[in-house]
Amino acid sequence: MNIDDDPEIEYSQFCEEVRRDGTTVTLQIYRLKGGTEGWSLEVVDSEGGSTVWEDLFATDEDARDEFYRTLETEGIHSFGHDRPSESLH
């Protein structure tokens, strides 16, 4: 496979670092450039661990909203290596 064959990724304007309770995660929302299948939602913790939603979102705003709903209901520690053992995500 040629490097030129790798698909281009389009990142949303909503990508950002989010800090709560002394923990920072990186919110990544992306799709294949020019794609119409929807937006992927991924949260990367400070150790490089990743939480990826299985479903795609119709818009990048929908993906951002889902991240913030999860953040408010489950807390920032529900993402990545800091996750409390009793938490299910």
Residue pairs with C-beta under 8 A, 6 or more apart in sequence:
7 32
7 33
8 32
8 33
8 34
9 30
9 31
9 32
9 33
10 30
10 31
10 32
10 33
10 34
10 35
11 28
11 29
11 30
12 29
12 30
12 39
12 60
12 63
12 64
13 60
14 27
14 29
14 60
14 61
14 63
14 64
15 26
15 27
15 28
15 29
15 30
16 26
16 27
17 24
17 25
17 26
17 27
18 24
18 25
18 26
18 27
18 71
18 76
20 71
20 75
20 76
21 75
21 76
21 77
23 45
23 46
23 76
23 77
23 82
24 46
25 43
25 44
25 45
25 46
25 76
25 79
25 80
26 43
26 44
27 41
27 42
27 43
27 64
27 67
28 40
28 41
28 42
28 43
28 44
29 39
29 40
29 41
29 42
29 57
29 60
29 63
29 64
29 67
30 39
30 40
30 42
31 37
31 38
31 39
31 40
31 56
31 60
37 56
38 56
38 57
38 58
39 56
39 57
39 58
39 59
39 60
39 62
39 63
40 52
40 53
40 56
40 57
40 63
41 52
41 53
41 57
41 63
41 66
41 67
42 50
42 51
42 52
42 53
43 50
43 51
43 67
43 79
43 80
44 50
44 80
45 51
45 79
45 80
45 81
45 82
46 80
46 81
47 80
47 81
49 80
49 81
50 80
51 79
51 80
51 89
53 63
53 66
57 63
57 66
70 78
70 89
74 87
74 89
75 87
76 82
77 83
77 84
77 87
78 87
78 89
79 89
83 89
